[in-house]
């Protein structure tokens, strides 16, 4: 059973859906439970359940989660993120459920505010009472380890990409994608796929777009995704006189037709773990320019498949884009980006690692139950 705060079209959610389908393909029974209610844009999976949690700590929602766990009777519950982990532990305690194994996968790494710091004191206690802690990159494992995150066992499993699904577009697919967006062959299209939230730092990219165009570069910015900051960002683009060059594409269940138009994929995040959006674009042969947060240096080999810049470093970002204005350089970097994904971030490797780790937990659970019954 997978438990998430919500089952929307974010990177962690898409990875979870793909992982669950992969485990089903290997013959395992899986169920996805969203703590939050169903909303427009909810991903699909069967069976998919909702606990209709209202507010931060909803004891009725905790009881509903306990009911779902009781009904499905899983050997393992995999919580996605610390908030879901808290709900899983509280549901087991409140509903007095039969023992099951608890694992948690962490998909975020961020600098903590005072409020976050106190919450993480609580979350770390629940992690310590769990059977398996899964990180999505080495940076995250080291970062969280220094901050006291512990469990009975921990491991790092990279997010993986289906290389056949995310493959480089043909010339005609790329031409069609750019034509539909109104982007000419002479223009450089910088793309980002991310929810419009503060930590993704789209405002920085709009300011960078102004800088690049002021230098005479024919650049456009394509923002794929939606979120609470859309209105604010649209007003910023208008105030900078960038409306013709800043494209807000909204949310798309399938981002490939849009990524096919990218010349460069970027993330300006101030906090990140291992970006699924970057993995997808790099698998499609797009060079990456990423802010130096989370596992960016595990994705980008500077000067080979992209560039790294310090968060909010305008000159570093602008310089990286200048180095990718040549189409031949971009083609070389893009090919190297896909090769790097093929060698380190495949869906098959991810599934194999999860099958190994969760399989050992399931075996331990079954052995423990058999011992109790004798």
Buried (B, 14 or more C-beta within 10 A) or exposed (E): BBBBBBBBBBBBBBBBBBBBEBBEEEEBEBBBBBBBEEEEBBBEBEEBBBBEBEEEEBEEBBBBBBBBBEEBEBBBBBBBBBBBBBBBBBBBEEBEBEEBBBBBBBBBBBEEEEEEEEBBEEBBEBBEEBBBBBBBBBBBBEBBEEEEBEBBBBBBBBBBBBBEEBEBBEEEBBBBBBEEBEBEEEBBBBBBBBBBBBBBBBBBBBBBBBBBBEEEBBBBBBBBBBBEBBEEBBEBBEEBEBEEBBBBBEBBEEBBBBBBBBBBBBBBBBBBBBBBBBBBBBBBBBBBBBBBBBBBBBBBBBEBBBBBBEBBBEEBBBEBBEBBBEEEEBEBBBBBBBBBBEEEBBBEBBBBBBBEBBEBBBEBBEEEEEEEEE
